């Protein structure tokens, strides 16, 4: 089974994932401050877990050399994760700047992919890319004042458009590009 046939076979899962992503995005927009704080705590937890895993790996494979470097990397991840837990507001402000860079780069990549590949209904990806680029510029322009709510709001907006894009892809896979789509 080639790639397109496999996608067509799994159109229902793509539709389900798109609907869930869309609903999560709506929730994130409605509770932007909460979503921002939760995302900061999540990032802290991921960094602490990654640091612990890296530390265990370093000690278990110390005979390969570079023990100090692996332990320093593990310690850095744990310290940064703990800092995010200690001060989620400052972490949100710092992550806001990183999110701005992400949105700008992701938007540029989506725009280039849509214009270059021209797959069915590529305009949805182009629109998502333009929106991501605009959101990145807005985040950057409002930083640091909007750092507590903009993460949750813009992640939510991005999730809404990503979910809608997947829903549209599922429609195309199910009905083919020649059938009219529901409005």
N, C-alpha and C positions, 0 to 999 in steps of 0.2 A: 504494500500500500504506500503510495507516494505521500508527500507532505500535505497537499491540498485535500486528497481523499481522506487522510487521517483527520484533518481539521473538520471536513464535512461530516465525518462519522461522529465526531465529538462536539457538534454544534450546540447541543443541549447543555453540555458542561460549560462551554464558552458563554452561553446565555446566562446560566446560573451565576457564574463568576462575575459577569458584567452587572447583573442585578444586585448581587451582594456588594460589589464595589461601589455602585451607585448609592445604595442605602447607607453604607458606611460613610461615604462622602457627605450625604445630607446630614447625618448625625454629627460629623465633625464640624460642619458649618454652623449648625445650631448650638453646639457646645464648644466653641473655638478655644476659649481659655482652658477649659478642662482638657480638651484634646492636646493642647500645647503642653500642659504640665505632664500629662500621661506620656506624651512622646519623649519628653526630657527624661522622665524616670525610666522609660523603656530603654532609651539609649544608654543610660547609666548602667542598667542591669546587664545589657548586652556587653558593654565594655568590661564590667567586672567579671562576667562569666568567661569572656574571651581571654582576659588576663590570667584567670585561674587556670584555664586549659593550657595556655601558652607556658605558664610556670611549671605545670606538671610535665608537659612535653619536654621542656628544657632540662628538668632534673632527670627524667627517665632516659634521655638520650644525650647525657652530658659527655659521653665518651666521644661523640662526633665533633666536639669542639664548639666554640662560640657560645658556651654556657652563659657567660656574662651578658652578651648581647640579647639573648633570648629572655633572660631574667629581667633585664632592663625594659625590654618591650612589654613583658608581662606586668611589671610594676607600673609602667606608664599607663597602660590600659586600666588597671585597677584604680590608680590615683585619679585619673580623669573621670572614670565612672563614679567614684566616691564624691568627687567635686560636684558632679551633676546632681547627685542625691542631696548633697549638703546645701546647695544653692540652686534650686531649679530655675529661679527667675534669671540669674546671671547666665545659667546654662542655656535658657531659652533665647536670650539675647545673642549669645555666641552662635547658637545653632541657627538663628535667623539669618545671620550673615552667610553661613554655609548653605542654607536652603536657597537663598537668593542666587548663589553661584550655581547650585544644582538646577534650578528652574531655567536660568539663562542658557546653560549648556544643553540640558535636555530639550528645551524648546528649539534650539538651533539644530540639534541632531534630528528631531522629528520633522522639522521643516525641510531639511536636506533630504531625508529619507522619502518623504511624501512627494517632493518635487522630482526626485531622481527615479524612484521605483514605479510610481504611477499605478499602484495596485488598485483593485476595485474600490471605489468610494474613498480614494486617497485624500479627498478634501477634508474628511473628518480628522485624519491624522495631521494634516496641515493646520487645521483649525486648532487642534490640541497643541501643536507646536507653537503657533502664534500666541495662544493664550498663556502657555507656560513661559514664553519669553517675556510677555508683558507682565505677568505676575512676578517674575524675577526682578524686573526693573522696578516695579512698585515696592517690593520687599526691600530692595537695596535702598531706595529713596526714603523710606520711612524708618529705616534702622537708626538708632536702637529704640526709639520711642514706642514702636508698635510690636516689640519683641514678645510680649506676653500673649497676644492673641493672634498675630498674623500667621504663626506656624500652623495652628489648628485650622484657621480659616482657609489658607491657601492649600494646605494638604487636602482639605475637604473638597475644595473646588477642583483640584487636580484629580481626585478620586472620582468625582461626579463625571468629569469629561472622559476619563479613562474607562469608567464603567459604561457610559453611553457609547463610546467607541467600540467596546467589546460586544455590546448588545447589537449594534449595527453590523458588526462583522458576523455575528451569529445569524442575523437575518439574511445576509448575503450568502453565507454558506448553506443555509437551509433552502432558500428560495431561488438562488442564483442572481447574478447581477442585472438581469433583464427584467425582473419582476419589480413592480412598484413597491416601495417600502411604506409601511404605515406612518402617518404623520401625527 
